[in-house]
Amino acid sequence: MPRFGILGALNMCNAAGSAVPLSSDRCRTLLALLLLRRDEICSTGELTAGIWGEQAPCSARKNLQTYVWRLRRLLGDVGAAQLEHRRTGYILSVTTGEVDLDQFEYRAAVGERLLAAGGAEDASAMLGKALRLWRGQPLSDVLFGERPEGELVRLAERRLTVLENRVEADLACGRGVQVIAELRKLAAENPYRERLHLQLMRALSQCDRQVEALSVFSDIRSLLQREFGLDPGPALQHIRSEILGK
Amino acid sequence: MQTDLSASRAGPVAEGQQRGIGVIDFRVLGPVETRCDGQSLPLAGTRQLAVLAALALNVGRVVTVARLARAVWDGAPPPTQRAQIQASIVRLRRCLPGMILTAGQGYRLVAASGQVDAMVFRGLARQAREAARNQRPAQAAALFKSALRLWRGKALDGTTGLAADAAELEARRVAAVAGLFAAELGVGRHAHVVPDLYKHVTTLPCHEPLRSLLMLALYRCGREAEALMAYRDGCRVLAEHMDSEPGSGLRRLARAIRVRDPELNTPSSMTW
């Protein structure tokens, strides 16, 4: 099965698994836009905006046709995905599982269901498998006219939530010691995400590092107080009293 | 949600449809398109599409030639406008026999409102708001979803002289999106909608109802600090882009989040 990767630099592999080079920048942008809206018709106007933004040249339409033609040839080499012209625009049809984002969402959904059902060990494995599909910032090497910023923000939020769920599963399996370093980094990068701080406290506490766990609490408490005049939420308060009770 | 569509089509049957040319539907919520039994009809050219879109948006009512000219040329019609509009009508009539009548100072598209996607959208959105008002969020969410599924891209894509109509449709779309999120919050799906809310707030940073829904969803996930961060971003964006401050609804919500007002967990806290 051919593969398309958007969870990192844009890439495209043929059925044998070898990468097909996408040398033209515009072709890459076109493929990225079509992949983000896979199985839907993208109008010529939307594609030109995505490629050139507001500064589309007069020849935009003609150029777009050229890029479509080139991209079609590449897709033909990959033996994949049909890029069809419709009366109102273009549509890229892919098969389920060909795009890494779809695989990510599928594995994440399975993992999250396992976690909810109490299967922490399997959940951790499945969510880990989902997260390993991420190779970097989505479409980091694609030049857009009008950046699909909203979708990129949505993906980042989704990834972080799946990551928190995987950590949750690891903590449920008593693997606190293995996630401390990762959580330290994540909590520092996302200072207002209380759940990460909570998880860090639980991980430290699992390793009998109560003093450090309590200092995580006082750090976030002063940060929230300073920034928003807010007290830590009930979940954080609860874990704190649990640790103090030990 | 084909059922919803066919249900509304089953309404009053238009004269044009009785001529045995199949079920015609007019689509303006995306690139302008006309279909017969689901197949796209060969209507092209900016002028024809603009005329057709203007007629479809006013289905059943007379649209004057002057108004059609505005739809096509956007304020700068050439001296030959009347003849050119007429030529477009002739070509349209070839594809849509019996459906475009000459009337008074202009033309009228004879079709049921259920044949125009924008009208179906409005109907579904109205029913959805009604369900939301009657405290039936699950039904409201389903109706908003059917309504939003009719959208295929930018409203009236491919036309230039209908910017005001496009802006109005877009505003209705965003209102339906916000309505859908509010309904989803009403059925307890706050965690599920956070990523999509972030996406919409990023795309429309000055839209206060969407931002307030994001804040409420985050709050209900126990993410108070991030909810207040979203508020702070909103204040900054509004100051930068509009030189204004958040409205009273948003300010009140931020205050309630700061003190963890228990009201925030009740359905009535969704005031938008």
Interface residues (C-beta under 8 A of the other chain):
Chain A: E40 I41 C42 S43 T44 G45 E46 R86 R87 T88 G89 E149 G150 E151 V153 R154 L155 E157 R158 T161 Y192 R193 E194 R195 L224 E227 F228 G229 L230 G233 P234 A235
Chain B: G30 P31 V32 E33 S40 P42 A44 R152 G153 K154 D157 G158 A191 V194 P195 D196 Y198 K199 H200 T202 T203 G222 R223 E224 A225 E226 L228 M229 R258 R260
